[in-house]
Amino acid sequence: MTKQTILGRVTQLAKANINALIDQAEDPQKMLDQLIRDYTNNISEAEQAVAGTIGNLRLMEQDHKEDVAEAREWGDKALAASKKADGLRAEGQSAEADTFDRLAKVALQRQLQSEKEARTAEPTIASQTDVVEKLKVGLDEMKIKLGELQSKRDELVARSRTAYAQNQMMDAVKSIDVLDPSSEISRFEDKVRREEARALGKQELAASSLDAQFEQLDSLGDTAEVEARLAALKAAS
């Protein structure tokens, strides 16, 4: 996997639109569970890749540091050889002086080579440093996104459970409405009231009959009185 591919994947995943993915999903909870698994795996892979990239960068930095140190060391050696040559030449030892001048030149060539290698590595190190920083930012964004996914999943599960409980309650209420026991009670109450009304009717009817009998007795009493008075009149005459 190339560094550019790693950076592209991390950036793409970090910019994923969770809400858009949820809107397109047939089963948002399953989709989020799968996204969380994928994201967790991607973060693990990205972390390994970024760690490798950082490791390579640190190696290049070490090599660059060694090249700079070697260039400085060869420069010191060239200076020491040149001074030695000057001293020998001043003493009239030209042959030995030439030998040390040649050593100074060799040291200078090594210095130039080390400086060249250090300069060549610097743009690559700068580029890789920039890539590493972007990868770190991308990883941080991915971890934040993973937290958002987990929160969204928990929220969705809680809402789903609440909706399920509400639907169960409404179904239960609907069943009660269909088989409402209060309607049976009302019908029984109506029946009792009709029975009570019939009893009242019978009572009124019985009372009417009794009054009629007493009125009949009163009428018979008056007739007897009239007959008795008539008989008395006849006896007096």
Protein Blocks (a to p, Z undefined) as FASTA:
>chain_A
ZZklmmmmmmmmmmpcfklmmmmpmblmlmmmmmmmmmmmmmmmmmmmmmmmmmmmmmmm
mmmmmmmmmmmmmmmmmmmmmmmmmmmmmnopaklmmmmmmmmmmmmmmmmmmmmmmmmm
mmmmmmmmmmmmmmmmmmmmmmmmmmmmmmmmmmmmmmmmmmmmmmmmmmmmmmmmmmgc
klmmmmmmmmmmmmmmmmmmmmmmmmmmmmmmmmmmmmmmmmmmmmmmmmmmmmmZZ
